[in-house]
Amino acid sequence: MTDGQQDVAVTADGIVVEGVAGPVEVYSVDGTLVARVNAAGGRTDIALPGHGVYIIKVGDRTVKVNR
């Protein structure tokens, strides 16, 4: 997901969120909360437990990623 200055990308260990200030939540496809971080606006790396499909919630937007 790229939206102006906000970006969510898949990495080898999880995801990286850039340009987001505020809460970022990561859910598995069954709705289980996997991670919750408070991003500071720069680059935030979030480790994920394994490969699969995840739902990333950033503010009022959501994006589905496959890792």
PDB file of N, CA, C, O and CB in Angstrom:
ATOM      1  N   MET A   1       0.852  -1.167   0.000  1.00  0.00           N
ATOM      2  CA  MET A   1       0.000   0.000   0.000  1.00  0.00           C
ATOM      3  C   MET A   1       0.894   1.224   0.000  1.00  0.00           C
ATOM      4  O   MET A   1       1.777   1.349   0.848  1.00  0.00           O
ATOM      5  CB  MET A   1      -0.967   0.001   1.216  1.00  0.00           C
ATOM      6  N   THR A   2       0.679   2.099  -0.913  1.00  0.00           N
ATOM      7  CA  THR A   2       1.372   3.375  -0.933  1.00  0.00           C
ATOM      8  C   THR A   2       0.320   4.459  -1.062  1.00  0.00           C
ATOM      9  O   THR A   2      -0.520   4.415  -1.961  1.00  0.00           O
ATOM     10  CB  THR A   2       2.416   3.450  -2.093  1.00  0.00           C
ATOM     11  N   ASP A   3       0.367   5.430  -0.166  1.00  0.00           N
ATOM     12  CA  ASP A   3      -0.623   6.495  -0.166  1.00  0.00           C
ATOM     13  C   ASP A   3       0.096   7.798   0.165  1.00  0.00           C
ATOM     14  O   ASP A   3       0.246   8.144   1.336  1.00  0.00           O
ATOM     15  CB  ASP A   3      -1.778   6.206   0.852  1.00  0.00           C
ATOM     16  N   GLY A   4       0.538   8.520  -0.856  1.00  0.00           N
ATOM     17  CA  GLY A   4       1.283   9.754  -0.609  1.00  0.00           C
ATOM     18  C   GLY A   4       2.582   9.429   0.080  1.00  0.00           C
ATOM     19  O   GLY A   4       3.491   8.874  -0.537  1.00  0.00           O
ATOM     20  N   GLN A   5       2.683   9.763   1.343  1.00  0.00           N
ATOM     21  CA  GLN A   5       3.902   9.517   2.101  1.00  0.00           C
ATOM     22  C   GLN A   5       3.829   8.244   2.938  1.00  0.00           C
ATOM     23  O   GLN A   5       4.809   7.900   3.599  1.00  0.00           O
ATOM     24  CB  GLN A   5       4.192  10.692   2.994  1.00  0.00           C
ATOM     25  N   GLN A   6       2.690   7.525   2.932  1.00  0.00           N
ATOM     26  CA  GLN A   6       2.539   6.307   3.716  1.00  0.00           C
ATOM     27  C   GLN A   6       2.809   5.091   2.840  1.00  0.00           C
ATOM     28  O   GLN A   6       2.380   5.030   1.687  1.00  0.00           O
ATOM     29  CB  GLN A   6       1.130   6.225   4.336  1.00  0.00           C
ATOM     30  N   ASP A   7       3.529   4.125   3.406  1.00  0.00           N
ATOM     31  CA  ASP A   7       3.876   2.942   2.644  1.00  0.00           C
ATOM     32  C   ASP A   7       3.911   1.735   3.567  1.00  0.00           C
ATOM     33  O   ASP A   7       4.448   1.811   4.673  1.00  0.00           O
ATOM     34  CB  ASP A   7       5.226   3.125   1.932  1.00  0.00           C
ATOM     35  N   VAL A   8       3.343   0.622   3.121  1.00  0.00           N
ATOM     36  CA  VAL A   8       3.429  -0.661   3.816  1.00  0.00           C
ATOM     37  C   VAL A   8       4.002  -1.655   2.822  1.00  0.00           C
ATOM     38  O   VAL A   8       3.473  -1.811   1.721  1.00  0.00           O
ATOM     39  CB  VAL A   8       2.021  -1.134   4.371  1.00  0.00           C
ATOM     40  N   ALA A   9       5.100  -2.339   3.210  1.00  0.00           N
ATOM     41  CA  ALA A   9       5.749  -3.280   2.304  1.00  0.00           C
ATOM     42  C   ALA A   9       6.131  -4.548   3.056  1.00  0.00           C
ATOM     43  O   ALA A   9       6.398  -4.516   4.257  1.00  0.00           O
ATOM     44  CB  ALA A   9       6.994  -2.644   1.653  1.00  0.00           C
ATOM     45  N   VAL A  10       6.152  -5.657   2.337  1.00  0.00           N
ATOM     46  CA  VAL A  10       6.544  -6.954   2.891  1.00  0.00           C
ATOM     47  C   VAL A  10       8.062  -7.065   2.859  1.00  0.00           C
ATOM     48  O   VAL A  10       8.699  -6.691   1.874  1.00  0.00           O
ATOM     49  CB  VAL A  10       5.886  -8.128   2.101  1.00  0.00           C
ATOM     50  N   THR A  11       8.644  -7.586   3.955  1.00  0.00           N
ATOM     51  CA  THR A  11      10.083  -7.841   4.035  1.00  0.00           C
ATOM     52  C   THR A  11      10.310  -9.324   4.308  1.00  0.00           C
ATOM     53  O   THR A  11       9.353 -10.089   4.426  1.00  0.00           O
ATOM     54  CB  THR A  11      10.749  -6.966   5.141  1.00  0.00           C
ATOM     55  N   ALA A  12      11.551  -9.723   4.407  1.00  0.00           N
ATOM     56  CA  ALA A  12      11.877 -11.124   4.676  1.00  0.00           C
ATOM     57  C   ALA A  12      11.379 -11.575   6.052  1.00  0.00           C
ATOM     58  O   ALA A  12      11.025 -12.742   6.225  1.00  0.00           O
ATOM     59  CB  ALA A  12      13.384 -11.337   4.577  1.00  0.00           C
ATOM     60  N   ASP A  13      11.349 -10.667   7.032  1.00  0.00           N
ATOM     61  CA  ASP A  13      10.965 -11.022   8.397  1.00  0.00           C
ATOM     62  C   ASP A  13       9.562 -10.585   8.792  1.00  0.00           C
ATOM     63  O   ASP A  13       9.070 -10.979   9.849  1.00  0.00           O
ATOM     64  CB  ASP A  13      11.934 -10.432   9.347  1.00  0.00           C
ATOM     65  N   GLY A  14       8.910  -9.779   7.962  1.00  0.00           N
ATOM     66  CA  GLY A  14       7.588  -9.277   8.321  1.00  0.00           C
ATOM     67  C   GLY A  14       7.156  -8.179   7.378  1.00  0.00           C
ATOM     68  O   GLY A  14       7.098  -8.368   6.163  1.00  0.00           O
ATOM     69  N   ILE A  15       6.847  -7.005   7.963  1.00  0.00           N
ATOM     70  CA  ILE A  15       6.473  -5.860   7.145  1.00  0.00           C
ATOM     71  C   ILE A  15       7.207  -4.627   7.645  1.00  0.00           C
ATOM     72  O   ILE A  15       7.694  -4.593   8.775  1.00  0.00           O
ATOM     73  CB  ILE A  15       4.940  -5.635   7.169  1.00  0.00           C
ATOM     74  N   VAL A  16       7.281  -3.625   6.797  1.00  0.00           N
ATOM     75  CA  VAL A  16       7.812  -2.327   7.182  1.00  0.00           C
ATOM     76  C   VAL A  16       6.758  -1.286   6.842  1.00  0.00           C
ATOM     77  O   VAL A  16       6.147  -1.320   5.774  1.00  0.00           O
ATOM     78  CB  VAL A  16       9.174  -2.023   6.464  1.00  0.00           C
ATOM     79  N   VAL A  17       6.557  -0.354   7.780  1.00  0.00           N
ATOM     80  CA  VAL A  17       5.593   0.721   7.608  1.00  0.00           C
ATOM     81  C   VAL A  17       6.380   2.029   7.649  1.00  0.00           C
ATOM     82  O   VAL A  17       7.166   2.261   8.568  1.00  0.00           O
ATOM     83  CB  VAL A  17       4.462   0.680   8.716  1.00  0.00           C
ATOM     84  N   GLU A  18       6.165   2.873   6.656  1.00  0.00           N
ATOM     85  CA  GLU A  18       6.864   4.157   6.613  1.00  0.00           C
ATOM     86  C   GLU A  18       5.863   5.289   6.464  1.00  0.00           C
ATOM     87  O   GLU A  18       4.855   5.161   5.769  1.00  0.00           O
ATOM     88  CB  GLU A  18       7.887   4.189   5.459  1.00  0.00           C
ATOM     89  N   GLY A  19       6.160   6.406   7.130  1.00  0.00           N
ATOM     90  CA  GLY A  19       5.336   7.590   6.994  1.00  0.00           C
ATOM     91  C   GLY A  19       4.034   7.540   7.758  1.00  0.00           C
ATOM     92  O   GLY A  19       3.114   8.301   7.458  1.00  0.00           O
ATOM     93  N   VAL A  20       3.935   6.655   8.745  1.00  0.00           N
ATOM     94  CA  VAL A  20       2.708   6.513   9.532  1.00  0.00           C
ATOM     95  C   VAL A  20       3.006   6.919  10.973  1.00  0.00           C
ATOM     96  O   VAL A  20       3.952   6.422  11.584  1.00  0.00           O
ATOM     97  CB  VAL A  20       2.156   5.045   9.465  1.00  0.00           C
ATOM     98  N   ALA A  21       2.205   7.811  11.498  1.00  0.00           N
ATOM     99  CA  ALA A  21       2.304   8.183  12.906  1.00  0.00           C
ATOM    100  C   ALA A  21       1.016   7.742  13.580  1.00  0.00           C
ATOM    101  O   ALA A  21      -0.064   8.232  13.249  1.00  0.00           O
ATOM    102  CB  ALA A  21       2.549   9.728  13.086  1.00  0.00           C
ATOM    103  N   GLY A  22       1.126   6.831  14.513  1.00  0.00           N
ATOM    104  CA  GLY A  22      -0.040   6.332  15.229  1.00  0.00           C
ATOM    105  C   GLY A  22      -0.077   4.825  15.244  1.00  0.00           C
ATOM    106  O   GLY A  22       0.899   4.173  14.870  1.00  0.00           O
ATOM    107  N   PRO A  23      -1.196   4.260  15.673  1.00  0.00           N
ATOM    108  CA  PRO A  23      -1.288   2.811  15.830  1.00  0.00           C
ATOM    109  C   PRO A  23      -1.319   2.058  14.498  1.00  0.00           C
ATOM    110  O   PRO A  23      -1.957   2.474  13.532  1.00  0.00           O
ATOM    111  CB  PRO A  23      -2.516   2.470  16.625  1.00  0.00           C
ATOM    112  N   VAL A  24      -0.607   0.941  14.492  1.00  0.00           N
ATOM    113  CA  VAL A  24      -0.620  -0.001  13.373  1.00  0.00           C
ATOM    114  C   VAL A  24      -0.940  -1.363  13.974  1.00  0.00           C
ATOM    115  O   VAL A  24      -0.260  -1.817  14.894  1.00  0.00           O
ATOM    116  CB  VAL A  24       0.764  -0.014  12.576  1.00  0.00           C
ATOM    117  N   GLU A  25      -1.976  -2.013  13.453  1.00  0.00           N
ATOM    118  CA  GLU A  25      -2.375  -3.325  13.953  1.00  0.00           C
ATOM    119  C   GLU A  25      -2.273  -4.346  12.833  1.00  0.00           C
ATOM    120  O   GLU A  25      -2.616  -4.068  11.684  1.00  0.00           O
ATOM    121  CB  GLU A  25      -3.810  -3.287  14.527  1.00  0.00           C
ATOM    122  N   VAL A  26      -1.792  -5.541  13.190  1.00  0.00           N
ATOM    123  CA  VAL A  26      -1.649  -6.631  12.229  1.00  0.00           C
ATOM    124  C   VAL A  26      -2.489  -7.797  12.719  1.00  0.00           C
ATOM    125  O   VAL A  26      -2.361  -8.230  13.864  1.00  0.00           O
ATOM    126  CB  VAL A  26      -0.150  -7.049  12.050  1.00  0.00           C
ATOM    127  N   TYR A  27      -3.358  -8.309  11.835  1.00  0.00           N
ATOM    128  CA  TYR A  27      -4.248  -9.422  12.157  1.00  0.00           C
ATOM    129  C   TYR A  27      -3.987 -10.578  11.210  1.00  0.00           C
ATOM    130  O   TYR A  27      -3.623 -10.368  10.053  1.00  0.00           O
ATOM    131  CB  TYR A  27      -5.726  -8.987  12.083  1.00  0.00           C
ATOM    132  N   SER A  28      -4.173 -11.803  11.698  1.00  0.00           N
ATOM    133  CA  SER A  28      -4.169 -12.967  10.822  1.00  0.00           C
ATOM    134  C   SER A  28      -5.518 -12.992  10.100  1.00  0.00           C
ATOM    135  O   SER A  28      -6.423 -12.238  10.458  1.00  0.00           O
ATOM    136  CB  SER A  28      -3.916 -14.304  11.630  1.00  0.00           C
ATOM    137  N   VAL A  29      -5.660 -13.844   9.093  1.00  0.00           N
ATOM    138  CA  VAL A  29      -6.910 -13.876   8.333  1.00  0.00           C
ATOM    139  C   VAL A  29      -8.093 -14.371   9.171  1.00  0.00           C
ATOM    140  O   VAL A  29      -9.244 -14.137   8.802  1.00  0.00           O
ATOM    141  CB  VAL A  29      -6.745 -14.760   7.109  1.00  0.00           C
ATOM    142  N   ASP A  30      -7.831 -15.045  10.282  1.00  0.00           N
ATOM    143  CA  ASP A  30      -8.936 -15.484  11.144  1.00  0.00           C
ATOM    144  C   ASP A  30      -9.322 -14.422  12.180  1.00  0.00           C
ATOM    145  O   ASP A  30     -10.178 -14.671  13.029  1.00  0.00           O
ATOM    146  CB  ASP A  30      -8.557 -16.781  11.855  1.00  0.00           C
ATOM    147  N   GLY A  31      -8.691 -13.234  12.114  1.00  0.00           N
ATOM    148  CA  GLY A  31      -9.052 -12.127  12.982  1.00  0.00           C
ATOM    149  C   GLY A  31      -8.257 -12.011  14.261  1.00  0.00           C
ATOM    150  O   GLY A  31      -8.542 -11.141  15.084  1.00  0.00           O
ATOM    151  N   THR A  32      -7.266 -12.867  14.450  1.00  0.00           N
ATOM    152  CA  THR A  32      -6.433 -12.814  15.643  1.00  0.00           C
ATOM    153  C   THR A  32      -5.435 -11.668  15.536  1.00  0.00           C
ATOM    154  O   THR A  32      -4.749 -11.533  14.523  1.00  0.00           O
ATOM    155  CB  THR A  32      -5.700 -14.149  15.852  1.00  0.00           C
ATOM    156  N   LEU A  33      -5.352 -10.842  16.579  1.00  0.00           N
ATOM    157  CA  LEU A  33      -4.373  -9.766  16.609  1.00  0.00           C
ATOM    158  C   LEU A  33      -2.981 -10.374  16.751  1.00  0.00           C
ATOM    159  O   LEU A  33      -2.709 -11.095  17.711  1.00  0.00           O
ATOM    160  CB  LEU A  33      -4.669  -8.771  17.769  1.00  0.00           C
ATOM    161  N   VAL A  34      -2.101 -10.081  15.795  1.00  0.00           N
ATOM    162  CA  VAL A  34      -0.745 -10.631  15.776  1.00  0.00           C
ATOM    163  C   VAL A  34       0.253  -9.628  16.344  1.00  0.00           C
ATOM    164  O   VAL A  34       1.175 -10.011  17.065  1.00  0.00           O
ATOM    165  CB  VAL A  34      -0.343 -11.028  14.346  1.00  0.00           C
ATOM    166  N   ALA A  35       0.076  -8.343  16.024  1.00  0.00           N
ATOM    167  CA  ALA A  35       0.995  -7.303  16.496  1.00  0.00           C
ATOM    168  C   ALA A  35       0.272  -5.972  16.548  1.00  0.00           C
ATOM    169  O   ALA A  35      -0.626  -5.696  15.753  1.00  0.00           O
ATOM    170  CB  ALA A  35       2.243  -7.206  15.584  1.00  0.00           C
ATOM    171  N   ARG A  36       0.689  -5.153  17.508  1.00  0.00           N
ATOM    172  CA  ARG A  36       0.177  -3.786  17.613  1.00  0.00           C
ATOM    173  C   ARG A  36       1.359  -2.905  18.001  1.00  0.00           C
ATOM    174  O   ARG A  36       2.009  -3.139  19.020  1.00  0.00           O
ATOM    175  CB  ARG A  36      -1.009  -3.674  18.666  1.00  0.00           C
ATOM    176  N   VAL A  37       1.631  -1.891  17.183  1.00  0.00           N
ATOM    177  CA  VAL A  37       2.718  -0.957  17.469  1.00  0.00           C
ATOM    178  C   VAL A  37       2.196   0.465  17.313  1.00  0.00           C
ATOM    179  O   VAL A  37       1.197   0.706  16.635  1.00  0.00           O
ATOM    180  CB  VAL A  37       3.941  -1.208  16.531  1.00  0.00           C
ATOM    181  N   ASN A  38       2.882   1.388  17.945  1.00  0.00           N
ATOM    182  CA  ASN A  38       2.581   2.798  17.796  1.00  0.00           C
ATOM    183  C   ASN A  38       3.711   3.405  16.966  1.00  0.00           C
ATOM    184  O   ASN A  38       4.774   3.718  17.502  1.00  0.00           O
ATOM    185  CB  ASN A  38       2.429   3.514  19.195  1.00  0.00           C
ATOM    186  N   ALA A  39       3.490   3.571  15.682  1.00  0.00           N
ATOM    187  CA  ALA A  39       4.507   4.087  14.772  1.00  0.00           C
ATOM    188  C   ALA A  39       4.735   5.575  15.028  1.00  0.00           C
ATOM    189  O   ALA A  39       3.807   6.310  15.365  1.00  0.00           O
ATOM    190  CB  ALA A  39       4.096   3.849  13.303  1.00  0.00           C
ATOM    191  N   ALA A  40       5.981   6.001  14.865  1.00  0.00           N
ATOM    192  CA  ALA A  40       6.359   7.382  15.173  1.00  0.00           C
ATOM    193  C   ALA A  40       6.462   8.264  13.936  1.00  0.00           C
ATOM    194  O   ALA A  40       6.836   9.432  14.048  1.00  0.00           O
ATOM    195  CB  ALA A  40       7.673   7.398  15.904  1.00  0.00           C
ATOM    196  N   GLY A  41       6.142   7.740  12.774  1.00  0.00           N
ATOM    197  CA  GLY A  41       6.168   8.561  11.566  1.00  0.00           C
ATOM    198  C   GLY A  41       7.314   8.247  10.625  1.00  0.00           C
ATOM    199  O   GLY A  41       7.249   8.591   9.445  1.00  0.00           O
ATOM    200  N   GLY A  42       8.351   7.609  11.113  1.00  0.00           N
ATOM    201  CA  GLY A  42       9.466   7.214  10.261  1.00  0.00           C
ATOM    202  C   GLY A  42       9.277   5.787   9.775  1.00  0.00           C
ATOM    203  O   GLY A  42       8.182   5.401   9.366  1.00  0.00           O
ATOM    204  N   ARG A  43      10.334   5.016   9.820  1.00  0.00           N
ATOM    205  CA  ARG A  43      10.294   3.606   9.420  1.00  0.00           C
ATOM    206  C   ARG A  43      10.046   2.743  10.649  1.00  0.00           C
ATOM    207  O   ARG A  43      10.734   2.876  11.661  1.00  0.00           O
ATOM    208  CB  ARG A  43      11.617   3.187   8.711  1.00  0.00           C
ATOM    209  N   THR A  44       9.060   1.858  10.553  1.00  0.00           N
ATOM    210  CA  THR A  44       8.753   0.924  11.632  1.00  0.00           C
ATOM    211  C   THR A  44       8.744  -0.482  11.069  1.00  0.00           C
ATOM    212  O   THR A  44       7.961  -0.794  10.171  1.00  0.00           O
ATOM    213  CB  THR A  44       7.393   1.261  12.302  1.00  0.00           C
ATOM    214  N   ASP A  45       9.622  -1.340  11.600  1.00  0.00           N
ATOM    215  CA  ASP A  45       9.676  -2.740  11.192  1.00  0.00           C
ATOM    216  C   ASP A  45       8.832  -3.561  12.158  1.00  0.00           C
ATOM    217  O   ASP A  45       8.942  -3.407  13.374  1.00  0.00           O
ATOM    218  CB  ASP A  45      11.146  -3.260  11.154  1.00  0.00           C
ATOM    219  N   ILE A  46       7.988  -4.435  11.610  1.00  0.00           N
ATOM    220  CA  ILE A  46       7.138  -5.293  12.424  1.00  0.00           C
ATOM    221  C   ILE A  46       7.411  -6.738  12.026  1.00  0.00           C
ATOM    222  O   ILE A  46       7.156  -7.132  10.888  1.00  0.00           O
ATOM    223  CB  ILE A  46       5.623  -4.932  12.251  1.00  0.00           C
ATOM    224  N   ALA A  47       7.934  -7.533  12.970  1.00  0.00           N
ATOM    225  CA  ALA A  47       8.206  -8.950  12.712  1.00  0.00           C
ATOM    226  C   ALA A  47       6.890  -9.716  12.752  1.00  0.00           C
ATOM    227  O   ALA A  47       6.033  -9.455  13.596  1.00  0.00           O
ATOM    228  CB  ALA A  47       9.221  -9.532  13.751  1.00  0.00           C
ATOM    229  N   LEU A  48       6.742 -10.660  11.836  1.00  0.00           N
ATOM    230  CA  LEU A  48       5.560 -11.515  11.789  1.00  0.00           C
ATOM    231  C   LEU A  48       5.977 -12.946  12.078  1.00  0.00           C
ATOM    232  O   LEU A  48       7.097 -13.342  11.755  1.00  0.00           O
ATOM    233  CB  LEU A  48       4.847 -11.414  10.413  1.00  0.00           C
ATOM    234  N   PRO A  49       5.074 -13.740  12.693  1.00  0.00           N
ATOM    235  CA  PRO A  49       5.448 -15.076  13.140  1.00  0.00           C
ATOM    236  C   PRO A  49       5.693 -16.095  12.033  1.00  0.00           C
ATOM    237  O   PRO A  49       6.330 -17.116  12.289  1.00  0.00           O
ATOM    238  CB  PRO A  49       4.401 -15.590  14.024  1.00  0.00           C
ATOM    239  N   GLY A  50       5.227 -15.865  10.849  1.00  0.00           N
ATOM    240  CA  GLY A  50       5.425 -16.830   9.778  1.00  0.00           C
ATOM    241  C   GLY A  50       4.828 -16.330   8.478  1.00  0.00           C
ATOM    242  O   GLY A  50       4.353 -15.199   8.379  1.00  0.00           O
ATOM    243  N   HIS A  51       4.866 -17.203   7.486  1.00  0.00           N
ATOM    244  CA  HIS A  51       4.303 -16.842   6.189  1.00  0.00           C
ATOM    245  C   HIS A  51       2.787 -17.008   6.213  1.00  0.00           C
ATOM    246  O   HIS A  51       2.251 -17.827   6.960  1.00  0.00           O
ATOM    247  CB  HIS A  51       4.923 -17.700   5.066  1.00  0.00           C
ATOM    248  N   GLY A  52       2.116 -16.230   5.398  1.00  0.00           N
ATOM    249  CA  GLY A  52       0.671 -16.306   5.314  1.00  0.00           C
ATOM    250  C   GLY A  52       0.082 -14.982   4.879  1.00  0.00           C
ATOM    251  O   GLY A  52       0.796 -14.090   4.421  1.00  0.00           O
ATOM    252  N   VAL A  53      -1.216 -14.863   5.025  1.00  0.00           N
ATOM    253  CA  VAL A  53      -1.931 -13.648   4.671  1.00  0.00           C
ATOM    254  C   VAL A  53      -2.230 -12.882   5.958  1.00  0.00           C
ATOM    255  O   VAL A  53      -2.696 -13.459   6.940  1.00  0.00           O
ATOM    256  CB  VAL A  53      -3.245 -13.969   3.883  1.00  0.00           C
ATOM    257  N   TYR A  54      -1.958 -11.585   5.943  1.00  0.00           N
ATOM    258  CA  TYR A  54      -2.182 -10.729   7.096  1.00  0.00           C
ATOM    259  C   TYR A  54      -2.980  -9.501   6.674  1.00  0.00           C
ATOM    260  O   TYR A  54      -2.885  -9.039   5.537  1.00  0.00           O
ATOM    261  CB  TYR A  54      -0.843 -10.316   7.742  1.00  0.00           C
ATOM    262  N   ILE A  55      -3.771  -8.981   7.617  1.00  0.00           N
ATOM    263  CA  ILE A  55      -4.528  -7.755   7.418  1.00  0.00           C
ATOM    264  C   ILE A  55      -3.836  -6.674   8.248  1.00  0.00           C
ATOM    265  O   ILE A  55      -3.671  -6.824   9.459  1.00  0.00           O
ATOM    266  CB  ILE A  55      -6.050  -7.928   7.827  1.00  0.00           C
ATOM    267  N   ILE A  56      -3.435  -5.590   7.592  1.00  0.00           N
ATOM    268  CA  ILE A  56      -2.753  -4.489   8.258  1.00  0.00           C
ATOM    269  C   ILE A  56      -3.733  -3.327   8.375  1.00  0.00           C
ATOM    270  O   ILE A  56      -4.303  -2.884   7.377  1.00  0.00           O
ATOM    271  CB  ILE A  56      -1.459  -4.064   7.483  1.00  0.00           C
ATOM    272  N   LYS A  57      -3.926  -2.834   9.599  1.00  0.00           N
ATOM    273  CA  LYS A  57      -4.817  -1.696   9.824  1.00  0.00           C
ATOM    274  C   LYS A  57      -3.966  -0.503  10.228  1.00  0.00           C
ATOM    275  O   LYS A  57      -3.263  -0.529  11.238  1.00  0.00           O
ATOM    276  CB  LYS A  57      -5.895  -2.015  10.917  1.00  0.00           C
ATOM    277  N   VAL A  58      -4.048   0.553   9.406  1.00  0.00           N
ATOM    278  CA  VAL A  58      -3.315   1.794   9.649  1.00  0.00           C
ATOM    279  C   VAL A  58      -4.351   2.917   9.668  1.00  0.00           C
ATOM    280  O   VAL A  58      -4.883   3.292   8.623  1.00  0.00           O
ATOM    281  CB  VAL A  58      -2.193   2.045   8.549  1.00  0.00           C
ATOM    282  N   GLY A  59      -4.634   3.451  10.849  1.00  0.00           N
ATOM    283  CA  GLY A  59      -5.684   4.470  10.955  1.00  0.00           C
ATOM    284  C   GLY A  59      -7.020   3.872  10.562  1.00  0.00           C
ATOM    285  O   GLY A  59      -7.441   2.857  11.117  1.00  0.00           O
ATOM    286  N   ASP A  60      -7.692   4.503   9.599  1.00  0.00           N
ATOM    287  CA  ASP A  60      -8.983   3.977   9.141  1.00  0.00           C
ATOM    288  C   ASP A  60      -8.860   3.185   7.842  1.00  0.00           C
ATOM    289  O   ASP A  60      -9.868   2.874   7.208  1.00  0.00           O
ATOM    290  CB  ASP A  60      -9.971   5.117   8.949  1.00  0.00           C
ATOM    291  N   ARG A  61      -7.630   2.856   7.443  1.00  0.00           N
ATOM    292  CA  ARG A  61      -7.392   2.099   6.217  1.00  0.00           C
ATOM    293  C   ARG A  61      -6.896   0.701   6.548  1.00  0.00           C
ATOM    294  O   ARG A  61      -6.224   0.496   7.558  1.00  0.00           O
ATOM    295  CB  ARG A  61      -6.381   2.824   5.318  1.00  0.00           C
ATOM    296  N   THR A  62      -7.227  -0.253   5.699  1.00  0.00           N
ATOM    297  CA  THR A  62      -6.732  -1.612   5.853  1.00  0.00           C
ATOM    298  C   THR A  62      -6.151  -2.088   4.530  1.00  0.00           C
ATOM    299  O   THR A  62      -6.559  -1.651   3.454  1.00  0.00           O
ATOM    300  CB  THR A  62      -7.855  -2.562   6.333  1.00  0.00           C
ATOM    301  N   VAL A  63      -5.196  -2.986   4.640  1.00  0.00           N
ATOM    302  CA  VAL A  63      -4.595  -3.580   3.456  1.00  0.00           C
ATOM    303  C   VAL A  63      -4.289  -5.046   3.766  1.00  0.00           C
ATOM    304  O   VAL A  63      -3.914  -5.384   4.889  1.00  0.00           O
ATOM    305  CB  VAL A  63      -3.301  -2.805   3.024  1.00  0.00           C
ATOM    306  N   LYS A  64      -4.449  -5.895   2.786  1.00  0.00           N
ATOM    307  CA  LYS A  64      -4.139  -7.317   2.928  1.00  0.00           C
ATOM    308  C   LYS A  64      -2.785  -7.565   2.273  1.00  0.00           C
ATOM    309  O   LYS A  64      -2.547  -7.127   1.147  1.00  0.00           O
ATOM    310  CB  LYS A  64      -5.258  -8.222   2.285  1.00  0.00           C
ATOM    311  N   VAL A  65      -1.891  -8.273   2.981  1.00  0.00           N
ATOM    312  CA  VAL A  65      -0.579  -8.609   2.431  1.00  0.00           C
ATOM    313  C   VAL A  65      -0.370 -10.110   2.508  1.00  0.00           C
ATOM    314  O   VAL A  65      -0.908 -10.777   3.391  1.00  0.00           O
ATOM    315  CB  VAL A  65       0.550  -7.862   3.184  1.00  0.00           C
ATOM    316  N   ASN A  66       0.397 -10.627   1.599  1.00  0.00           N
ATOM    317  CA  ASN A  66       0.772 -12.044   1.577  1.00  0.00           C
ATOM    318  C   ASN A  66       2.260 -12.119   1.796  1.00  0.00           C
ATOM    319  O   ASN A  66       3.036 -11.596   0.996  1.00  0.00           O
ATOM    320  CB  ASN A  66       0.361 -12.742   0.234  1.00  0.00           C
ATOM    321  N   ARG A  67       2.665 -12.757   2.860  1.00  0.00           N
ATOM    322  CA  ARG A  67       4.090 -12.886   3.188  1.00  0.00           C
ATOM    323  C   ARG A  67       4.467 -14.341   3.170  1.00  0.00           C
ATOM    324  O   ARG A  67       5.623 -14.683   3.419  1.00  0.00           O
ATOM    325  CB  ARG A  67       4.418 -12.259   4.563  1.00  0.00           C
TER     326      ARG A  67
END
